[in-house]
Every structure is written in structure tokens, then in C-alpha cells.
Amino acid sequence: MAIAANDLRRGMAIDYNGDICVVLDVQHRTPGNLRAFVQATLRSIRTGKSSDVRFGSTERVETVPLISRRMEFSYKDGEDYVFTDPETFETVTLPPELVGEAKYYLVENGSVTVTFVEDKAVMVELPPSVVLTVSEAPEGVRGDSANNVMKPAVLETGLSLQVPLFIKAGEKIRVDTRTGKYIERA
């Protein structure tokens, strides 16, 4: 299905120069007295390389259908991450480049959405929040409690973030996966 370049969105898959690419970023630009164009960052499924591409705003782009499946994180195999489909028990091994910053929010049996293009995984989407265990949290210094005092903490996945003074090592907390910030005790 062909769409105008103006309709490109992050996460779409397109056929670009005979290669299937995932759109990582899109910006619509209208410089001074020139014609409008769309600046897109594309990642090739075949090579894994990213490139910046400029499309005319009315140029037609061929889209490729995406398939999203709910999967669970099973374990880390060396550098790679292994995910399992809870219904078919089929496993998918993904490289660290594809998982990216999501690695800080992956816990055993944690649910994620893996997006596929032509049976090849291209993207890992996290739920809005996850529950993680605090592995290190120094004792908070009691003082002015009139404002929201925070202290650094390290979670089981290696993520460092600021938490309230009352949080101790071993406690479970809910973390926002979009901002990486503390939400509440779990």
C-alpha cells in the first residue's frame, strides 16, 4: 500500500530501494522559500544500518505490514536476549542493539510486545510501567522533609534512578519505562 511521505510515522515499515526499513524518526520540514520535505531516519532490516533519507512531502512510499506479538522475556544468553511466545512456546533471540534501553526494564517472565516484519523481529515495546526490585539503596539522610527529598538507588537490572528516602534495598517499586522515573511502591 502506497502512502504519501507526509503520512510516515515512527515504527512503520517501508520498502525503500528494494530493502525493507523501519522508520526510527520522522521530521516534517519547510525551509524558508523552498518546498516542504520529510526527513526520515530508516534502519534496514537486512543490514541493521541506519540512514537519514529525505523524501518530497508528496512523494509516494510503499508500506510493509507489521505483525506485533505479545512475548515474555525468558533469559539473557551471553549478550543476546531470549523471548518466548506464551501460547506457542516459540523462542526468539534478539541482539542487544535491537533491545537497546529496554534491557533496563526486562525481568524474567516480564511481558513485552515484539514487532515483526516478514518474520524478523525489528522492535521491542515495553509496557508503560514495570515492577523492579531495589538492589542497592543507601540510607537516606533525615533532614528537611518539607520537600520531596530523593536519593540514588540501583535496581536489579542495573538501572540507576532517584527514589524517595523511605525506599530500602530489597523493596519492589514501580518504574515508568518511558521516563525511567520512580512511580510508587509495588
N, C-alpha and C positions, 0 to 999 in steps of 0.2 A: 504494500500500500504506500503510495507516494504522498508526502505531506510537504507543505511549504517550510523552508528553513526557519521562518519565524515561529513555527509551532514546535520546534525542537525543545525537549525538556531533559533535565538531568535524569540519568537512569535509563533512557531509551536506548535501543539498539538499532543501528542503521547499517545499510550496505554502502560503503564508501570505497570507490576504486576497486571493486571486486573483493573487498575484505570486510568482514563483519566487525563493527566497532561499537563500543559502549560510550555513550555521551557522559563525560565526567563533569563538565561545566559548560554553561551557555551564557553568553552576554550579547545583548542586542545593542548595537552602536549606531549612532547617527552623527558623524563628524561634520562640523560646520556646514559647508555648502556641497558636500559630497552625498552620494547615495547611501542609504542605510545598509548595514550588513550585519551578519550574525557571526560572532567569534565563538567557536566551539573547541573544547579540548576533548579529543577522542582517544580511547585506548583500544588497540587492536586485540581481538580475541586470539588470533593465530600467533602473533609475536609477543604480545604483552606490552608493547611500547606505546607511549602516549605521544600525541602530537597536537599542535594547535592548527585548526583549519578555519578558513574564512569562507563563508557562503554569502551569496547575494540574498537579500531578505525575501525575494520571491522565488528563489531557486528551489527546485523540487528535490526532495531527499527520500530515498526508499527505506521504509522502516522494516525491521525484522521482529517477529513476535517473541516476547519474553515469557518464560514459564517460572513461576515462583512456587517453591515447596517449603513447607514447614519442616525443619530438621532440628535435631538435638546435637549439641557439642558432646562428643564422646571422650576424646583424649588428644594429647599432643604427642605426635610421633616424630621425635627429633625436632626439626624446625617446622614441620608441617602440622596442620590441624585436621583432625578426622571428625566428620559429621555423619550422623546416622538418621535415616528416614524412620520415624517411629512406627509406621504402618508396614513397610516392606522390608525393613532392616537392611536396606541397601546403604553402603557407605560411600562417602565422597571425601577425598583427601585434597585439601586446599593449601597452597603455598602461603607463607607469611605476607608476601606482597599483596595478595588478594584480601586477606583478613584485615590487614592494616591495624588501625587503632582499636578495632573491635576486640582484639586479643585481651585488652584490659577488663573486659566485661564478660568473658567466657568462663563459665563454671560448668563442671560436669553435669550432664543432662539438662543444661540450660537451653531453652528454646530460641531459635533464630529462624529467619527466613532467608533461604538461599535462592538467588535468581539465576536461571539457566538460559542460555541462548544456544540452540542446536546441541543440547546435551552437554554443554560445557559451562561450568559454574563461572559467573562473572562478578557477582556481588553478594555480600553478606549484610543483611539488615538486622539490627538488634531491636528488641522490644524497647519501649520508652524508658523503662527503668528495670534494674536488676537488684537482687539481694546478694550482698557480698559480706564476707567475714573480715573483721579488722584483725590484722596480724601484728601490727606494731602501733602503739599509741602512747606517747609519753604522758606522764601525769600532768594534768593541767595546773597552771599557777592560779590560785584563787586570788581574786582582786576585785576590780570594779565589775560587778555583774549587771550594771545598769544597761550595758550594751551587749550586743551579740559577740562574745569572745570565742575565737576559734583556735584550734591547734592542728598541726600536721599529723596525718595518720597514713599508714601503708596498709593496703588491703591484700587479701590472699593472692590476687592476680598480679601484684606488683604496682598497681595504680596508687599514686600518692595524691591526697586531696586534703582539704581543710574540713575538720569536723568540730562540733561543739565540745566544750571541756568535759562534759559528763560521759563521753564515749570512752570505753576501755577496750583493751585487746581482748579478742575472743567474742565480742558482740557482733551481731548481724545488723547491717544498715542497708537502707535502700539508696541507690545512686542513680541519678539521671544520666542515661547513656548519651544524650545529645550534648549536654554541657559538662559532664564529668563532675557534677557537684552533689554534695550530700543532700538528701531529701528528708529522711526520718529514720528512726529505729525500725527494725523489721520485727 
